[in-house]
Amino acid sequence: MTSRMSLFAVLSSVRSLVRRAGLFLAVVLLPAFAADQEPRPLLALCAAYPPEITALQREFGVSESNGFTKTSIKGLTYWRGRYGRFDIVVFRTGVSLVNAAYQLQVALDRFPITAVLFAGVAGGTDPSLSIGDVVIPEQWAYHAESAYLNPDGKGGHVRPDYFKATYENFGMIYPNDVTAIREGEEDFVTMPVFPADPTLLAAARRAVPHLPAQRKAGREIAVSVGGTGVAGAVFLDNAPYREWVFRVWQARCTDMESTALAHVAWANRTPILIVRGLSDLAGGQHGANPIDENEASVSAIAARVLRQVVDEL
């Protein structure tokens, strides 16, 4: 009897230990498991055209062999996968303001995107910058939202009654601010610029000191955060217009997508950051524009900078 009671006591003790161990596992491990099941942030990584998207895909390891899946929506391909602690969706915006705005809105409508990050090339308009340098502007303006006016015969131009010039003109071209609206606004508001996200800008500033040295045309490139970028529905390759763009907006670079992307991100209240490597000088060079010989290598530089920014998030 005594031996049976002793055996029972032992078995009871064992069962108690097992129950306690089970409770410990439930308390300690299940929350970790549940946390692992929570949705990860989904970053949209995008670029406009083949050299840019090729560099972006290479830098982030976008391929089916790395677990990425491919989806087609309205003819556009989206690659979905994982990079570090983030889910990412990678796609082309296409060239031009309209393509960029449309394609980004499609992506925002179809995927639970938490932030938009773009890497590509641009024309440098800040005379202190050189080909290969990278700029990450804190705000974006349209330079070609304008009125084209007739001469008035007195050295000026005939202005419509509605038009109030707020910027220096370039000949017949009189730029103007756009108006925009989003959820929570009662009416369209004037938007001289569309902002990049402060948190993403802070990550970019942290990233810059950690970047490896990169060289282009025999010189070490500079990577800087801040200032204004501009975009318009034109490929800018004109020295006087370039000088005017810098004078009016202090623009560091110009391209054909960024302000539209920032506009759409603002309208959707989605954080955005745009990284631009300078493939040319937007007309400030001597002779032919060198974008063709620089687009691949500078796209790679911009994509590398963007990856460092993501690593800092």
Secondary structure by P-SEA (a helix, b strand, c coil): caaaaaaaaaaaaaaaaaaaaaaaaaaccaaaaaaaacccbbbbbbbccaaaaaaaaaaaccccccbbbbbbcccbbbbbbbcccbbbbbbbccccaaaaaaaaaaaaacccccbbbbbbbbbbccccccccbbbbccbbbbcccccccccccccbbbbcccccccccccccbbbbbbbbcccccccbbbbccccccaaaaaaaaaacccccccccccbbbbbbbbbbbbbcccccccaaaaaaaaaacccccccccaaaaaaaaaaacccbbbbbccccccccccccccccccaaaaaaaaaaaaaaaaaac
